[in-house]
Amino acid sequence: MKLGDLGEEGLIKLLSSIFRSDRCSGVAVSIGDDSAVLKMPGGGFLLVSTDTVLEKTHIPLEMTPEQIGAYAVNVALSDIAAMGGTPWGLVFSTVLPGSLDVDFAERIARGMEAAAGEHGTCIVGGDTQAGEDLTITGTAFGTAAEDGLMLRSGASPGDLICVTGELGSAAAGFYSLISGLTGHGHFIQRALEPKARLREGAAAARYASACMDISDGLALSLHEIGSKSGVGTMVHEDKIPVHRGLEAVAGEVGVSVRELVFYKGGDFELLLTVPSERLSALEKGFEKEGLNIFVIGEVTKHGHLLQTKDGETMAIEERGWQAFKGWQKTLKE
C-alpha cells in the first residue's frame, strides 16, 4: 500500500499506534486533536501544534510573498484557536531555494511578522535550510485554562452545531484562480488570506462541548467530531452561512455550492458544538465581542445527515482535503 492509498487519517492512526505518549507524565492530549496539550506545573495547559506549507501544494502562483508569510502564521495558529487557546509564540523552520531573491524572502518574513502581530503574538525563533522547493513549517504555542479547553471529543446528542462564518468561499476562490476568472475578489481573498479564528475560539471556550477548524472541509470535520465523540450529526442546508455571490461563482466554475461548502475545504472557520442550555450565553459572548456565530444543526446519536433546502434527507459523505491526496487533485476532478 502507498501513502496515497492510506491517506492522512490512516497515517495518523498508524503513527498513533507507534508513538507512546502515555509513558510521559504531563501529557493531557496527544496525537489526534488540533493541538497536543501538556499540563503546566503552575496549572493550566500548554498547547503545541505544527503545520507545514508547501510551495507546490498550498501556494498558488498568485500569492504575494506577504500573503505566503501570513498564510503560514494563520495556518499554524488556527489549531490553537480550535482548542480555545491564547497564542504564546511561534517558531518556524524554513526551506528556501538558493535561487530565491533576497527581497522575496524578506517580504515573506515581513508578512509573517505582520500576521503574528495582528494576533498579538511573536515569532521567537526557528531554523533555515537551503532546498529545492519553498517549505515553511510553523510550530505554534498557546495556553488554555483548565476550564476552557476545547477538544474534538466532547459532543453529546442534543448539542447544537455551530460555525463561525461563511463556508465555501475559499474553495470558490481557488477554483476562480485555476479557471483564470476575474472579478471574484472576495472569494480569492478568502483563499489567499485565511484568518485564524482566535477571538472566536476564546469566546467559545467556556461554552462549547467540542470544536475543530474546518480547513479540511465541513464534511470531514463533522465526521471527525462524530468519530471522536461517538455521535452523529444533522445539518440543515438552509442554515449554513454562505456569501450572497457564492451561487453565481459556483455556476461560473462548474462546481455546486454544496460541493464547495462541504467537501473542498480551505475555510479556516471553527465548527463547534454547544449544549442547548449554553447557547444563549455563547451568543451573548460573541455579540459582545462583535463576532458571528451560526447554528446549522444538532448532534444526534449516529449517522451524518443533511436536510437539503428541498426538504430531502441525504448522507454527508466522509471526504474532503487530505494530505497525500490534496486539494489540487480534488479541484481538477
Summary of the structure (lengths in Angstrom):
residues: 333
radius of gyration: 19.4
end to end distance: 22.7
largest distance: 57.9
contacts: 1143
relative contact order: 0.16
helix: 39%
strand: 23%
